[in-house]
Amino acid sequence: MMLSNKRFDVMPLGINEVYKVYDNQIDQSKTVIDNHLIIKYPFGKLLFVNKNNQALHDAVYNGLRSAFDDGSYMELFDSFPQNNRILDNIDERTLIFELDNPYTTEAFNSIPGKYFYKIDE
């Protein structure tokens, strides 16, 4: 991989990506995970459906909204071991850099904050 081959020095990843990449794609003898640094960056993984399929849109939208409202989405998120490996020691991470994302759209910015994971709560 490019990180192991010194093509770059840092590879920021999402909470749910770090250990999956580290365990499966990284030369661990040449790479470490920084246990003190967090980079907070507004970013979303979005799901798109065919604009002509309103029924599918409604089913996905209502299902996800319900899962957020009743807590089952976060319960599922918290059940993934790769997320827990990062979140279990989140309080030990002392360097937090918060970056703006100048490329988010107005539609993205209008998504309520409750749908984004908050590390400081």
C-alpha positions as CSV (number, residue, x, y, z in Angstrom):
1,M,0.0,0.0,0.0
2,M,1.1,3.6,-0.6
3,L,1.4,4.4,3.1
4,S,3.7,1.4,3.8
5,N,5.8,2.4,0.7
6,K,6.2,5.9,2.1
7,R,4.3,7.6,-0.7
8,F,2.7,9.8,2.0
9,D,3.0,10.0,5.8
10,V,-0.5,10.2,7.1
11,M,-3.8,8.5,6.0
12,P,-6.8,9.8,7.8
13,L,-9.7,7.4,8.0
14,G,-13.2,7.3,9.4
15,I,-13.8,5.7,12.8
16,N,-15.4,2.7,11.1
17,E,-12.5,2.3,8.7
18,V,-9.3,2.5,10.8
19,Y,-8.9,-1.1,12.0
20,K,-10.4,-2.7,8.9
21,V,-7.7,-1.1,6.8
22,Y,-5.0,-1.6,9.4
23,D,-5.8,-5.3,9.9
24,N,-6.2,-6.2,6.2
25,Q,-4.2,-3.8,4.0
26,I,-1.4,-2.2,6.0
27,D,2.2,-3.5,6.6
28,Q,1.9,-3.3,10.4
29,S,5.6,-3.5,10.9
30,K,5.9,0.0,9.2
31,T,2.7,1.6,10.3
32,V,1.1,2.8,13.6
33,I,-2.3,4.1,14.6
34,D,-2.0,7.4,16.5
35,N,-3.8,6.9,19.8
36,H,-3.8,10.6,20.7
37,L,-5.1,12.3,17.5
38,I,-8.6,12.9,16.2
39,I,-9.4,14.9,13.1
40,K,-13.1,16.0,13.2
41,Y,-14.3,16.6,9.7
42,P,-17.9,17.0,8.5
43,F,-18.4,14.1,6.1
44,G,-21.3,11.8,5.4
45,K,-21.8,8.4,3.8
46,L,-24.9,8.9,1.8
47,L,-27.3,6.5,0.2
48,F,-28.8,7.3,-3.1
49,V,-31.8,5.7,-4.8
50,N,-33.3,6.1,-8.3
51,K,-35.1,9.4,-8.4
52,N,-38.0,7.6,-10.1
53,N,-38.5,5.1,-7.2
54,Q,-40.3,7.2,-4.6
55,A,-41.5,4.0,-2.7
56,L,-37.9,2.9,-2.2
57,H,-36.9,6.4,-1.1
58,D,-39.7,6.6,1.4
59,A,-38.9,3.1,2.8
60,V,-35.2,3.9,3.3
61,Y,-35.9,7.4,4.6
62,N,-38.6,6.3,7.1
63,G,-36.6,3.2,8.2
64,L,-33.4,5.1,8.9
65,R,-35.3,7.9,10.6
66,S,-37.1,5.4,12.8
67,A,-33.8,3.6,13.6
68,F,-32.2,6.9,14.7
69,D,-35.2,7.9,16.7
70,D,-35.5,4.7,18.6
71,G,-31.8,4.3,19.1
72,S,-31.4,1.0,17.1
73,Y,-29.1,2.6,14.5
74,M,-26.6,3.7,17.2
75,E,-27.0,0.3,18.8
76,L,-26.0,-1.4,15.5
77,F,-23.2,1.1,15.0
78,D,-21.9,0.4,18.5
79,S,-22.1,-3.4,17.9
80,F,-19.3,-3.4,15.3
81,P,-16.0,-4.4,16.8
82,Q,-14.0,-2.1,14.5
83,N,-15.9,0.9,15.8
84,N,-15.4,-0.2,19.4
85,R,-11.7,-0.6,19.0
86,I,-11.5,3.2,18.4
87,L,-14.4,4.3,20.6
88,D,-13.3,2.3,23.7
89,N,-10.3,4.7,24.2
90,I,-11.8,7.8,22.8
91,D,-11.3,9.7,26.1
92,E,-7.6,9.1,25.9
93,R,-7.3,10.9,22.6
94,T,-6.1,14.4,23.6
95,L,-5.3,16.1,20.3
96,I,-8.5,17.0,18.5
97,F,-8.4,19.0,15.3
98,E,-11.6,20.2,13.9
99,L,-11.6,21.0,10.2
100,D,-14.2,22.7,8.1
101,N,-15.3,21.0,4.9
102,P,-15.6,23.7,2.2
103,Y,-17.1,21.2,-0.3
104,T,-20.3,20.4,1.5
105,T,-23.5,21.5,-0.2
106,E,-26.4,23.4,1.2
107,A,-28.4,20.2,1.2
108,F,-25.7,18.4,3.1
109,N,-25.4,21.3,5.6
110,S,-29.2,21.1,6.2
111,I,-29.0,17.5,7.5
112,P,-29.8,17.7,11.3
113,G,-26.8,17.3,13.6
114,K,-28.4,14.4,15.4
115,Y,-27.5,12.2,12.4
116,F,-23.8,12.7,12.8
117,Y,-21.6,10.9,15.4
118,K,-20.4,13.3,18.1
119,I,-17.2,12.2,19.8
120,D,-17.3,14.9,22.5
121,E,-20.7,13.9,24.1
